[in-house]
Amino acid sequence: MTKFNAAQAAKLLDIRDVSVSLNARGKPAPSVLEGISLAVGKGEIVGVVGESGCGKSVLSLSVLGLLPGALRLSGGEIEYAGVHRLDRMGQDELRRYRGKEAAMIFQDPMSSLNPGLTIGAQLTEMIRLHLGYGRKEASEWAGQLLHKVGLPRPASLLREYPHRLSGGMRQRVMIAMAMSCNPGLLIADEPTTALDVTIQAQILEMMRGIREENGTSIMLISHDLGVIADMSDRIAVMYAGQIVEEGDARDIFDRPAHPYTIGLLNAIPSPAKKREKLFAIPGTVPALEERGRGCRFAPRCPHAEERCRAEAPPLVRVRHEHRARCFLAEEKGATAHEPIRSGAVG
Ligand SMILES: Nc1ncnc2c1ncn2[C@@H]1O[C@H](COP(=O)(O)OP(=O)(O)OP(=O)(O)O)[C@@H](O)[C@H]1O
């Protein structure tokens, strides 16, 4: 894990008590995200982890002011660099903020690359728009960016169309595009999920290099705690639209306090576990209408008691900067739970 002193870092992104709801005209709408508070320091890598449907992508789209029409920010505030309030920005200001201050890389580069334009045309358009460079300067910078992300023969690559590149190369192009204006914040939503393991490791290593070289803050989103593990300084675990545990990456790994986190940790495949059945947390993430009034994880939790089904646990501090949303963690501290391997399913 990387050395990063969160206490010394100034906040670059500050998400305060943010809720996102379905846009149901006039009617009370269920919350997709509820009371999310999360900060990302300058140069810090924060991992956001949770199964599919927990709200990770909705959170990243909120940070970019890119929520789809069906959803709206219904509470809280998002502040960038201590001055910009996302919830108060107009469309023009938002456009300038995206790309220049905060950039995103997605799981599938083809969804963001235009198949009808060369790599060079797409990269230089972005550079000219945000940095105001002339054609020649922009083209030179584009070549340098491709070189920086480890792509060979940048000059000829600039003339290629996206479909001629491998998945790993396309992801590198996406990252070059995201880095073209040297943004302070990079949001990477499942950046390596579609890639094979060796390429995955190379891309993650490259992102770490970007942080070292440019001091870029990174919000790294994945359903796989294994991917987040080596990269993150801090980790937020999301479940059914809430943060259920948050803390220093070391604490999350060495002393997980929430049974959901323990389940995710047990589900990481490793060479040592090769002969064992791969663990999966039984059950699925509840849909919006299935959430009860108690703890949202209670139906899948091996430790759930009557109280967990009746009351929603608050997010409480278990130690220092380590927080968890669990009654048992609250009562006993972060050593409340034994790993839940015994409930393993194939
Ligand atoms: N465009 C939308 N309209 C309505 N509801 C949405 C929309 N996008 C997301 N949601 C709701 O938000 C929930 C969280 O979705 P989100 O995509 O953020 O999850 P995720 O954790 O990123 O999962 P995945 O890894 O599959 O992308 C969904 O289960 C769904 O209920």
PDBQT file of the ligand as one rigid body, heavy atoms in Angstrom, charges set to zero:
ROOT
HETATM    1  N1  LIG A 401     -30.504   6.252 -14.836  1.00  0.00    +0.000 N 
HETATM    2  C1  LIG A 401     -31.050   5.732 -13.739  1.00  0.00    +0.000 A 
HETATM    3  N2  LIG A 401     -32.369   5.805 -13.504  1.00  0.00    +0.000 NA
HETATM    4  C2  LIG A 401     -32.912   5.295 -12.402  1.00  0.00    +0.000 A 
HETATM    5  N3  LIG A 401     -32.227   4.661 -11.440  1.00  0.00    +0.000 NA
HETATM    6  C3  LIG A 401     -30.931   4.545 -11.600  1.00  0.00    +0.000 A 
HETATM    7  C4  LIG A 401     -30.255   5.063 -12.751  1.00  0.00    +0.000 A 
HETATM    8  N4  LIG A 401     -28.946   4.779 -12.623  1.00  0.00    +0.000 NA
HETATM    9  C5  LIG A 401     -28.823   4.105 -11.464  1.00  0.00    +0.000 A 
HETATM   10  N5  LIG A 401     -29.998   3.962 -10.849  1.00  0.00    +0.000 N 
HETATM   11  C6  LIG A 401     -30.251   3.325  -9.539  1.00  0.00    +0.000 C 
HETATM   12  O1  LIG A 401     -29.082   3.462  -8.765  1.00  0.00    +0.000 OA
HETATM   13  C7  LIG A 401     -28.670   2.205  -8.228  1.00  0.00    +0.000 C 
HETATM   14  C8  LIG A 401     -27.173   2.216  -8.157  1.00  0.00    +0.000 C 
HETATM   15  O2  LIG A 401     -26.635   2.167  -9.468  1.00  0.00    +0.000 OA
HETATM   16  P1  LIG A 401     -25.089   2.305  -9.806  1.00  0.00    +0.000 P 
HETATM   17  O3  LIG A 401     -24.938   2.137 -11.277  1.00  0.00    +0.000 OA
HETATM   18  O4  LIG A 401     -24.533   3.527  -9.199  1.00  0.00    +0.000 OA
HETATM   19  O5  LIG A 401     -24.475   1.051  -9.071  1.00  0.00    +0.000 OA
HETATM   20  P2  LIG A 401     -22.982   0.542  -9.143  1.00  0.00    +0.000 P 
HETATM   21  O6  LIG A 401     -22.610   0.242  -7.741  1.00  0.00    +0.000 OA
HETATM   22  O7  LIG A 401     -22.141   1.503  -9.881  1.00  0.00    +0.000 OA
HETATM   23  O8  LIG A 401     -23.164  -0.784  -9.967  1.00  0.00    +0.000 OA
HETATM   24  P3  LIG A 401     -22.373  -1.250 -11.287  1.00  0.00    +0.000 P 
HETATM   25  O9  LIG A 401     -21.053  -1.720 -10.797  1.00  0.00    +0.000 OA
HETATM   26  O10 LIG A 401     -23.233  -2.345 -11.819  1.00  0.00    +0.000 OA
HETATM   27  O11 LIG A 401     -22.325  -0.055 -12.198  1.00  0.00    +0.000 OA
HETATM   28  C9  LIG A 401     -29.269   1.179  -9.176  1.00  0.00    +0.000 C 
HETATM   29  O12 LIG A 401     -29.559  -0.015  -8.549  1.00  0.00    +0.000 OA
HETATM   30  C10 LIG A 401     -30.551   1.850  -9.607  1.00  0.00    +0.000 C 
HETATM   31  O13 LIG A 401     -31.561   1.584  -8.649  1.00  0.00    +0.000 OA
ENDROOT
TORSDOF 0
